[in-house]
Amino acid sequence: MGCPWVWVFLNMLVLGVESSCDETGVALYDSTRGLLAHALYSQIAMHNDYGGVVPELASRDHIRRVLPLTRQVLTESGCALADIDGIAYTQGPGLAGALLVGAGMARALAYALNIPAVGVHHLEGHLLSPLISDTPPAFPFVALLVSGGHTQLMLVEGVGRYALLGETLDDAAGEAFDKTAQLLGLGYPGGPVLSQLADSGDATRFTLPRPMLHSGDFDFSFSGLKTAVLTLVKKAGLEAAPDIAAAFQAAAVDVLVGKSLAACKHSAALRLVVAGGVGANRRLRAELTARAAQRGIEVFYPKLEFCTDNGAMIAFAGAQRMAQGGITDLWFAVKPRWELATLEAV
C-alpha cells in the first residue's frame, strides 16, 4: 500500500481531472494566479444515438481523451509536467468505470512525478465552482446544487463543512428536464433544448403542479411533475410542445426558487450559491436573482462554462484540500456512490 505522504502548500499548481460521466475535463489551477487553462471534451454526440449515457462507451472515450487534453492545457498554460505540485481527480460519485480512468491516470502521474494526488467529491467541485470567479462569495452561504441526478440544498460554512438541508426524494431537477425533453421528442440530453423551446412558448397556457413547494421542509420531488407533463402531452399533443415546455420550466423554477429562499431564511443566510448544469438555466437565474434581491440576498453563479462538468472545478477544489493538508499513498479507490454531507474538513 505504501507509506502515506502529507503535503501542505501555500502556493501550488494543481492539475485537475474530471471523468465522472460523459465529459472529460482537464485544467491547471494556480493558487496565486488563478485558472491558467482548461479543456473539455463532451461525449454527447456519441451517446445521443442511444438516448442516454452508455457506461462502457463513456469509459473507453475517457481513455482516448484524457492524455491529449492534459497535453493541451500544459501547452496553453506554458507549463511543464515538472511544474505541477499536485493532482486532483474526481473520486466520485459517478460511473465506476469512468471514474477509474481519471483516478488511474492521476495517481500514476502523481507517483511518477513524486507529488500528491487528492480525490475530490464531484459535487464539492460544483459547490465551490463559483469561488473561481472574480467576485467569489464569502462563507457561510446556502448552496443549491442542481447537477445531473442531484438536487440538494446545503449550508456551507467552509471547505468540507457542509450540512444537508434538503434533497430530492426521487427525480432530480436535471433528470426531470431531460425526461420531459424526451417526452417532447427533443432528444438527449434535452434540458438545454427544452429551455430554448420554452422561450418561444406561453407558460400560462397550461398549469402544472409545483411538487412540495409548500411542504414546510427543504426536500424536492420532480417525478410527479414529469408524470403531469406526460398526461398533458397525451391530451394536447406535440404541437403544443413550446407551451408545455414553458409551463414545465416555470413550475420547476418556481420550486427551486421557493425552496432556496426558504432555506436562506431558515439559515439566516444572505448569500446563495447556485451550481450545476441547471444553474445555467436563464429563467432560473433571472427569477432567483430578482426574488432574492427583494429579501436582501445576493446570489452567486459559476461562469456558464463551469456549470457543466469540468476540470477547473476539480482543480480548484483539490487546491483547497491540499492547502489544508493533502494526504496520498499508492492505494486508491473510486466512490460511485458518495454522499456530500459525509465530507469533512481536513
C-alpha positions in Angstrom: 0.0 0.0 0.0 2.9 2.3 0.5 3.5 4.9 3.2 1.3 8.0 3.1 2.8 11.4 2.4 1.5 14.6 3.9 1.9 17.7 2.0 1.0 21.3 2.9 1.3 24.0 0.2 0.7 27.7 0.3 1.4 28.3 -3.4 0.7 25.5 -5.7 0.0 24.5 -9.3 -2.7 21.8 -9.4 -3.8 19.7 -12.4 -7.5 18.8 -12.2 -9.0 15.7 -14.0 -12.8 15.2 -14.3 -14.2 11.9 -15.7 -17.3 11.1 -13.7 -19.7 10.6 -16.6 -19.8 11.8 -20.2 -17.4 14.7 -20.2 -13.6 14.6 -19.9 -12.2 17.8 -18.3 -8.6 18.8 -17.5 -7.4 22.1 -16.1 -4.5 23.8 -14.4 -5.2 26.0 -11.4 -2.5 28.1 -9.7 -3.3 29.2 -6.2 -1.7 32.6 -6.8 -2.5 33.3 -10.4 -5.9 31.5 -10.7 -7.1 29.3 -13.5 -4.4 29.1 -16.2 -6.0 26.8 -18.7 -8.8 24.2 -19.1 -10.1 21.9 -21.8 -13.3 19.9 -22.1 -14.5 17.1 -24.4 -18.1 16.2 -24.4 -19.4 12.8 -25.4 -23.0 14.0 -26.1 -22.8 13.2 -29.9 -21.7 9.7 -29.2 -24.4 8.9 -26.6 -27.2 10.7 -28.5 -27.8 7.7 -30.7 -28.6 5.6 -27.6 -30.8 8.2 -25.9 -28.5 8.2 -22.8 -25.1 7.5 -21.5 -23.6 4.1 -22.2 -21.1 3.5 -19.3 -18.7 1.2 -21.3 -18.5 3.7 -24.2 -18.0 6.6 -21.8 -15.1 4.8 -20.1 -13.4 4.0 -23.4 -13.7 7.6 -24.6 -12.2 9.0 -21.4 -9.2 6.8 -22.1 -8.8 8.3 -25.5 -9.2 11.9 -24.4 -7.6 12.4 -21.0 -3.9 12.5 -22.1 -4.4 14.7 -25.2 -6.4 17.1 -23.1 -3.6 17.1 -20.5 -1.1 18.0 -23.1 -3.4 20.7 -24.4 -3.7 22.5 -21.1 0.0 22.3 -20.5 0.7 23.8 -23.8 -1.9 26.6 -23.4 -0.6 27.5 -19.9 3.0 27.4 -20.9 3.7 24.9 -18.1 5.5 21.6 -18.0 4.8 18.4 -16.1 7.7 19.2 -13.7 5.9 22.4 -12.7 2.9 20.6 -11.3 2.7 20.5 -7.5 -0.3 18.2 -7.1 -3.1 16.4 -9.0 -6.8 16.4 -8.2 -9.2 14.0 -9.7 -12.9 13.2 -9.3 -13.2 10.2 -7.0 -17.0 10.1 -7.0 -19.9 10.0 -7.3 -20.3 8.9 -10.9 -19.9 5.9 -13.2 -17.4 3.5 -11.8 -15.5 2.7 -15.0 -15.4 6.4 -16.0 -14.1 7.4 -12.6 -11.4 4.8 -12.7 -9.9 6.3 -15.9 -9.3 9.7 -14.3 -8.3 8.2 -11.0 -5.8 5.8 -12.5 -4.2 8.4 -14.7 -4.0 10.9 -11.9 -2.5 8.5 -9.4 0.0 7.1 -11.9 1.2 10.5 -12.9 1.4 11.7 -9.3 3.6 8.6 -8.5 5.8 9.3 -11.5 6.3 12.9 -10.5 6.5 12.2 -6.8 3.7 14.7 -6.0 0.5 14.3 -4.1 -2.8 13.3 -5.6 -6.2 14.1 -4.0 -9.6 12.5 -4.7 -12.3 15.2 -5.0 -16.0 14.8 -4.5 -17.7 15.7 -7.8 -20.4 17.8 -6.0 -17.9 19.6 -3.9 -16.3 20.7 -7.2 -19.6 22.1 -8.3 -20.3 23.6 -4.9 -17.0 25.5 -4.9 -17.0 26.5 -8.6 -18.5 30.0 -8.1 -15.4 30.7 -6.0 -13.3 30.6 -9.2 -14.9 33.9 -10.3 -13.5 37.4 -9.8 -16.2 38.1 -7.1 -16.4 34.9 -5.1 -18.9 34.5 -2.2 -17.7 34.5 1.3 -18.5 31.8 3.8 -21.1 30.9 5.0 -23.7 30.5 2.3 -26.6 28.3 1.3 -25.9 26.3 -1.9 -28.4 24.9 -4.4 -26.8 22.0 -6.2 -28.6 21.1 -9.4 -26.2 18.7 -11.1 -27.2 15.6 -13.1 -29.0 13.2 -10.7 -28.6 15.5 -7.7 -30.8 18.3 -6.4 -29.7 19.4 -2.9 -29.7 22.4 -0.6 -26.6 22.7 1.6 -25.5 25.0 4.3 -21.8 25.7 3.6 -19.7 27.1 6.4 -16.3 26.4 4.8 -14.4 23.8 2.7 -15.5 20.4 4.0 -18.1 21.9 6.4 -21.4 21.0 4.7 -24.8 20.4 6.3 -27.5 18.9 4.2 -30.8 20.9 4.4 -32.8 19.0 1.9 -32.6 16.9 -1.3 -34.7 15.3 -3.9 -36.8 12.3 -2.9 -37.0 10.9 -6.5 -36.1 12.5 -9.8 -33.6 15.4 -9.7 -34.3 18.7 -11.5 -31.9 17.9 -14.3 -33.4 14.4 -14.8 -36.9 16.0 -14.9 -35.7 18.4 -17.6 -34.1 15.6 -19.7 -37.1 13.2 -19.3 -39.6 16.0 -20.1 -37.5 16.8 -23.2 -37.7 13.2 -24.3 -41.5 13.2 -23.9 -41.5 16.2 -26.2 -39.2 14.5 -28.7 -36.3 16.8 -28.2 -33.5 14.1 -28.0 -30.7 13.7 -25.5 -29.6 15.5 -23.5 -32.7 17.5 -23.7 -32.5 20.0 -20.9 -30.8 22.9 -22.7 -33.0 22.3 -25.8 -36.2 22.3 -23.7 -35.1 25.6 -22.2 -34.7 27.1 -25.6 -38.0 25.8 -26.8 -39.7 27.2 -23.6 -38.5 30.7 -24.7 -41.0 30.6 -27.6 -43.9 29.2 -25.5 -46.7 30.5 -23.4 -46.1 29.5 -19.8 -49.6 30.5 -18.8 -51.5 28.3 -21.3 -51.2 25.2 -19.1 -51.0 24.8 -15.3 -48.7 22.2 -13.9 -48.1 21.2 -10.3 -45.4 22.6 -8.1 -44.5 19.5 -6.1 -43.6 20.0 -2.4 -43.4 23.8 -2.8 -45.3 24.3 0.4 -44.2 21.1 2.3 -42.6 23.0 5.1 -39.2 21.4 4.5 -36.3 21.7 2.0 -36.8 18.5 0.1 -37.7 18.2 -3.6 -39.8 15.9 -5.7 -40.0 16.1 -9.5 -41.4 12.7 -10.6 -45.0 13.9 -10.2 -44.3 16.9 -12.4 -42.8 14.7 -15.1 -45.9 12.5 -14.9 -48.2 15.5 -15.3 -46.2 16.5 -18.4 -46.8 13.0 -19.8 -50.5 13.4 -19.3 -50.5 16.8 -20.8 -48.6 15.6 -23.9 -51.2 12.9 -24.5 -54.0 15.4 -24.1 -52.6 18.4 -26.0 -50.2 16.7 -28.5 -46.7 17.7 -29.5 -48.0 20.7 -31.5 -48.3 22.3 -28.0 -44.7 21.4 -27.2 -43.4 25.1 -26.8 -46.2 25.9 -24.3 -45.7 22.6 -22.5 -42.0 23.2 -22.2 -42.6 26.8 -20.9 -45.2 25.5 -18.3 -42.8 22.8 -17.2 -39.9 25.2 -16.9 -42.0 27.7 -14.9 -43.1 25.0 -12.5 -39.6 23.6 -11.9 -38.1 27.1 -11.5 -40.8 28.1 -9.0 -40.0 25.1 -6.8 -36.2 25.6 -7.0 -36.5 29.3 -6.2 -39.1 28.9 -3.4 -37.1 26.2 -1.7 -33.8 28.0 -2.0 -35.2 31.2 -0.5 -36.9 29.3 2.3 -33.5 27.6 3.1 -31.8 31.0 3.2 -34.5 32.3 5.6 -34.2 29.2 7.8 -30.4 29.6 7.9 -30.3 33.4 8.2 -28.1 33.4 5.1 -27.6 36.4 3.0 -25.6 34.6 0.3 -26.9 31.9 -2.0 -24.7 29.9 -4.4 -26.2 28.0 -7.4 -24.1 25.4 -9.1 -24.5 22.5 -11.6 -26.0 22.1 -15.0 -29.4 23.5 -14.3 -27.7 26.6 -12.8 -27.2 27.7 -16.4 -30.9 28.0 -17.0 -31.7 31.6 -17.9 -35.2 31.7 -16.3 -33.8 30.2 -13.0 -31.1 32.8 -12.9 -33.4 35.7 -13.7 -36.2 34.8 -11.2 -33.9 33.7 -8.4 -31.7 36.9 -8.7 -34.8 39.1 -8.7 -36.7 37.5 -5.8 -33.5 37.1 -3.7 -32.7 40.8 -4.1 -36.1 41.6 -2.7 -35.0 39.8 0.5 -31.5 41.3 0.6 -29.9 38.0 -0.5 -27.0 38.0 -3.0 -26.9 35.1 -5.5 -23.6 33.8 -6.9 -23.4 31.6 -10.0 -20.4 29.9 -11.7 -19.5 31.1 -15.2 -21.7 29.3 -17.7 -18.7 27.2 -18.9 -18.3 25.8 -15.4 -22.0 24.8 -14.9 -21.3 21.6 -16.8 -18.8 19.0 -15.5 -15.3 20.4 -15.9 -11.7 20.0 -14.8 -11.4 23.6 -13.5 -13.8 22.9 -10.5 -11.9 19.8 -9.6 -8.5 21.5 -9.8 -9.8 24.4 -7.6 -11.4 22.1 -5.0 -8.3 19.9 -5.0 -6.1 23.0 -4.4 -8.3 23.9 -1.4 -7.9 20.4 0.0 -4.1 20.4 -0.5 -3.8 23.8 1.2 -5.4 22.2 4.3 -3.0 19.2 4.0 -3.4 16.7 1.2 -2.7 13.0 2.0 -1.9 10.4 -0.5 -0.4 6.9 -0.9 -0.3 4.3 -3.7 -3.7 2.9 -2.9 -6.9 4.4 -4.3 -10.5 3.6 -4.9 -13.3 5.4 -6.6 -16.7 6.0 -5.0 -19.6 5.7 -7.5 -22.0 6.5 -4.6 -20.7 9.1 -2.2 -22.8 11.5 0.0 -21.5 15.1 0.0 -22.6 15.5 3.6 -20.1 12.9 4.7 -17.1 15.0 3.7 -15.1 16.6 6.4 -12.6 19.5 6.6 -9.0 18.3 6.6 
